[in-house]
Amino acid sequence: MADTDRALADAIVDLLDHRAAGTTICPSEAARRVDPDAWRDLMPDARRVASGLVDDGTIEMTQRGEVVDPATARGPVRLRYPGG
């Protein structure tokens, strides 16, 4: 895993670890943590890394409160731990 990917994955998990149970985060929060000045450029990577975390069962991706498949999700998404 590339350094940026690892940093994004770590940021996603850390942000979720420090939120109340069931709370979601936006992938942009992880991107902002990794690079506050160029976070927009990291958004495709943040979503890709989040998709990998979904694939391994670490997190879920949601839209409008419903779990979605990262491969088909379009538009804004939120991330949470499973069962949130």
Secondary structure, 3 states (H helix, E strand, C coil): CCHHHHHHHHHHHHHHHCCCCCCCECHHHHHHHHCCCCHHHHHHHHHHHHHHHHHCCCCEEEECCEECCCCCCCCCCEEECCCC
